[in-house]
Amino acid sequence: MMRKWIFFWLFVLLLLGGCSSNEKKEKQIDANKDITTNETNRVEDNVEKEPVVDAKLEFDEESKIIENLTIPTTEKELLQQIGGIFTKDVPYEEETKQRWGNFGLGAYEGELTEKLRQVTKITQDSTVIFQALQYYIGSHAYERTITELKGFTVDWYEPYLPEPSEMEEKQNFVDPGKALILLDASSSMLLNVEGKQKMSVAKIAATRFANTIGNTHDVSLIVYGHAGTQNNEDKQLSCTTIDEVYPLQSFDPEKFTQAIEGVQARGWTPIANAIKAAREKMTDSKDNVTLYIISDGAETCGGNPVAEAKAFAKEDANRSVNIIGFNVDQAGENSLKEIAAAGNGEYISAKTIDDLNNSIKKTWVPSFMEVASKSNSLLKQWEQSFDEMKDRTRLADKIYYASINEKSRFYSALNIMSAEKMITPETSKKLTELIENKANLVLNVRNKLDKQKMDENETNRQQIIERVNEWSNRMNKLRENQK
């Protein structure tokens, strides 16, 4: 019995000893935790914390812009639409290109999703959410596409309609023979007259003249002043470069237009060298040869154009140098008059664009065949009509494709908001209506502008036809009266 009690008390003492040991271990662990925590706090206190961007403050600024954004309902408002912040850098060619399938949201899809999540947390108003879609992914192409379509014009073929009466009254009319047009392409031709560049006006006048005289005579186009620049270091190049860009031959509208359109006004004015080049070109010819110089100023290369004009006319009694001075100052006009006189030709002053066009009448008398061919020449407009329709439709469709691509992005964003439960089904339905309304607006604007431009271009074409018909009828009556 005594032995049992001894074992009992030994067991109790061992149990108490074990508990005391566990308490000491737990106290040690707690102490270690305190030390670790204190050390961690001391380390964190010594680390410089990075400033946190207040995303809410940034979004608040965007939300103010979004709420004030105009949803276009008219052509004017559509024209003023600014591209979305995520789509403003999409290339214009990509934004206005026809695509098969969805346009897609691109690399900004994740960021856009977060932006829309912020918007939809604030409001379920479909109008505000649609404003947000415009702010983030609206098209930037409407201003340019609409402006390009509105500015589209057609340079309808229009035959030159000369008035023969003035030249018919001259008893001693001499056939001009080969016609060499010398076109001034010096830097001064870059200046404007009546709001239009001199060079552009001169090109049109030269083309019309070549078209008119080219029906019965060979025509050549020689240009000068087109090389180098007006700077002193380029003077030698500019003054010695004389190019025949359209060789002497019958008039070919396509080739002549291509040749003259490639000429750019740049440098000095070597009139003397241009006349000399024409004389050397025609030295062996026995035909009548007439120079028609279109210039806006005097010689600037130090040459002697009077002597060259005299030498040209001396080669044959039926050779002459005619000069049309376009918007020339008094000193330049005096110089050009002297050149024409030395070349047994005429000087014609053209202060305005109308003067330049009318000056051509004084240099050529239309033949009977020319009068009869004017109406037939308008057949060239049929090919132009096809090109007009093709080019106009292409520009109009850019408006439409910009809308289709914008609409595709809108629906992609709508699908994301619906899939992630950002919006209610009712809001989704209203957003769909807003997206379709915007697309319908753009389509209506596209169709209206396309129709307006088609009517405008056709009106201009019909006006040319009316002018040709009026001229032809008048010429026919004139011939009848002369019988």
Order of alpha helices (4+ residues) and beta strands (2+ residues): alpha-alpha-alpha-alpha-alpha-alpha-alpha-alpha-beta-beta-beta-alpha-beta-alpha-beta-alpha-alpha-beta-alpha-beta-alpha-beta-alpha-alpha-alpha-alpha
